[in-house]
Amino acid sequence: MNYSKIFTGCLLSLAIATQAQAATPQEGKDNLVEWKVVNQWPVGEKTLDMVHSLDGKLLYILTNKAQVKIYDNTGKLQGAIPVSGGVSAIDIAPQGEFLYLIDNGAKEFQTLSVAFVHTIDTSGAPFQGPADAPVTITLFTDFQCPYCSKMGPLIDEVLKNNPKTVKVVLKNMPLNFHKMARPAAYAALAAHEQGKFWEFHDRLFADQEFTQEKIDRVASDLKLDMDKFNADKKSPEILAKVEKDISDALKAGVTGTPTVFINGRSPQQRSPQAYQAIINEELQKKSK
């Protein structure tokens, strides 16, 4: 189904407008219809077709230069995919993970998988596995998220199957409606300062009835230096690390937890098989 063609006639007219044509009015009203231009940017080439993702975050534009240009919803170019000169129409899967092409020149239909590769700073973050592993799994998590608590067995299986080639890095993405998620993130990173991050992580996820008393009890049970722990969890450095994690998550388009990236790629399915397929692809790239 072509989601965008129902909604984006105005934007398409902007994309293909030339100086010889009258500009689209910035705003107006006709009978029951009111409109207002909320965004526009130059495409630089003649547009033949366009579609957008169901959430409106990605825009795919087929140009007369035999390219499909992909923009985010601010007009930032994410990349361009070369296509046959005979391609005259395009469509996408709901989230843009597949691109569908109609090639009238060759009288063919094609499906292309599309993956967005994000560069995520993992320096200083807690990790499991070899520090120099060729494949990095970055996990954005929230300690109060019930779905995050179920990621442990999956991650353990992946690490067991790839002991020398995979590193798992945890970054915090405390959601605003989880009131104890941010204090838990601060506490876990404070435990990390004493080499007990993963033990602390496992204890928090084992029982998600969160209180400050529980957090302090876990720290005491792990025999942490409580004076240092209490100072570290309030320190500017720890607070800045959590804010940096949140910023990195937003830059990578993370909107919920858990979210996983494998060498910057986001798996479409949450399963050992799906993760392993991407890991194998990444290892194959490294071997070339």
Beta strands, then each sheet from edge to edge (+ up, - down):
strand 1: 27-30
strand 2: 33-36
strand 3: 47-52
strand 4: 58-63
strand 5: 67-72
strand 6: 77-82
strand 7: 87-92
strand 8: 98-103
strand 9: 108-113
strand 10: 127-128
strand 11: 135-141
strand 12: 166-172
strand 13: 259-262
sheet 1: 1+ 2-
sheet 2: 3+ 4- 5+ 6-
sheet 3: 7+ 8- 9+
sheet 4: 10+ 12- 11- 13+
end
